[in-house]
Amino acid sequence: MSSSLSAEHLTQLVPLLGSLARLIAGGSPLSEQSLHTLLLGADLEANPAALAELQRWSRLLKAVQQQPTAEQRQATVEALLVRGLPEATVFLAVATVVGGAASPVLTPPAMSALGRLQASVANLDFGTLRSGQGAVLELDVQGGPGQVSVESDQLQVTPPQFGAGPTRLRVTVRPLTSGLLWTSLKLMTAGETLEVPVTAQWQATAAPSPLVQPAVSPVVQQSPPAVVAPLVVAGREASAPPMNPRAASGHEASAPPMLPPALPDLVPPHPNVRNFPLVPLVVILVVGCILIGFAVQAMQAMTATSVAQAATTTAVGRIATANTLAQAATATSVAQAATATSVAQAATATSVAQAATATSVARTATANALARAATANALAQAATANALAQAATADALAQAATAVAQAATADALAHARIPIPIPPPIPSGYSHILPNGGHLYRSPSREQGMALGLIWPGDEVLRLGEEFENINGRWIFIRVIKAASNRGDGGVPEGSEGYARATLISTP
């Protein structure tokens, strides 16, 4: 059953869960007056339901502090989640209560007085982040030399080592779209290990509604009224500007526009006394046009006659030219025939000379070919001898390399570490509900790129092999058969098989 408070009041009350956890971890009895003071800070002092809810939270946290077993911690987390609280806030509050006495918050001056491994904070809470947002927190560590081990690929710690004096570590969380990160940093020295819980939660950002943008865009793109005002004042439409630019701009024209003179009507619609003097003028114009036409025709006839005479003269000249060209062509043909005969005789003599030359060249080429064949045979024999020598050298080098490799292999086998064998998967009918969450790996190694995804508290898994140990820790080969109903993003799908750390699975 969720909280009886309204959503608004529950949101106001959520920050008080961390305050309760810190007070309980510090040993405060949490009287009713203390709870009223906390409610006063959240502006809920007059709400009896808020006081009852705060008392219920304190009872749950006190119970897990008195009995900090894994089952009790999981039950407390589930109970607080049922009340409608955020996952990151719940996990951090439970971790604060359970580890509050063992990992007090120390400032750097207080740390310098201690010689053992210490951290300046008991946990790192990045809070609620926006979708796709990263964040950075810092903490001081002392008591080394030692190194930092990170169980999640979402975290990056700089520097990864620390010394005996105070060392400031920079912890960077990589962005996620949405979901919860619940992991820890391991501060390890030669004789001690300290875990610092790390939590972060990403809130998915809702996309803006597409129905709002069309209503806003026209307002932004609308032209200001001042652009339209001159058109309204002028009293004219924008599509019909005035003909005179000076008149449109508010100035008077210096003179009326000049129009072309109108032509007189040849046939006036109505008789008029003033039109009678135009009739003789029209007659004169018509007679003049006719005379001009006759003159043009006469000139065209004379031009045609001149053209015909010129064409006749040109044709006679062309005939005479053609006769001259024919005679010249005949003489040229005779000369070409004589020349062709001389050329043929010369070509015959040249062919005989070329044949003799070709015979001599062929004999010389044959002699050269025989000499080249003898040279090639000698070169081939030399190359064969060289190849045999190289083959013998290569055989000797190969034998030497084989001996060196055998010696190196024997030395490597003598000094090689024999890895602990991984037991083969053994089908089992026993299923288990995970009390803790973590990563599922392709092989029993936490190297980068081996993680298949996350397994969440509440996932039901099937053990497929016996628990074994290698240099990376203790492992169990499992199969996820049913995903938890409240798991977040990044979880592996049902049916996934891989290796999980034995600390995430309790032994049946």
Secondary structure, DSSP 4 states (H G I P E B T S, - for coil): ---SS-HHHHHHHTHHHHHHHHHHHTT----HHHHHHHHHHTT-TT-HHHHHHHHHHHHHHHHHHHS--HHHHHHHHHHHHHTT--HHHHHHHHHHHHHTTTS----HHHHHT--S-EES-S-EEEEEEETT--EEEEEEEES-SEEEEE--TTEEEESSEE-SS-EEEEEEEPP-SSEEEEEEEEEEESS-EEEEEEEEEEEPPPPPPTTTHHHHHHHHHSPPHHHHHHHHHHT--TTS--SSHHHHTT---SSPPP-PPPPPPSS-SS--GGGTTHHHHHHHHHHHHHHHHHHHHHHHHHHHHHHHHHHHHHHHHHHHHHHHHHHHHHHHHHHHHHHHHHHHHHHHHHHHHHHHHHHHHHHHHHHHHHHHHHHHHHHHHHHHHHHHHHHHHHHHHHHHHHHHHHHHHHHHHHH---PPPPPPP-----EEE-SS-EEEESSS---TT-EEEEE-TT-EEEE-S--EEETTEEEEEEEEEE--TT--TTBPPTT-EEEEEGGGS---
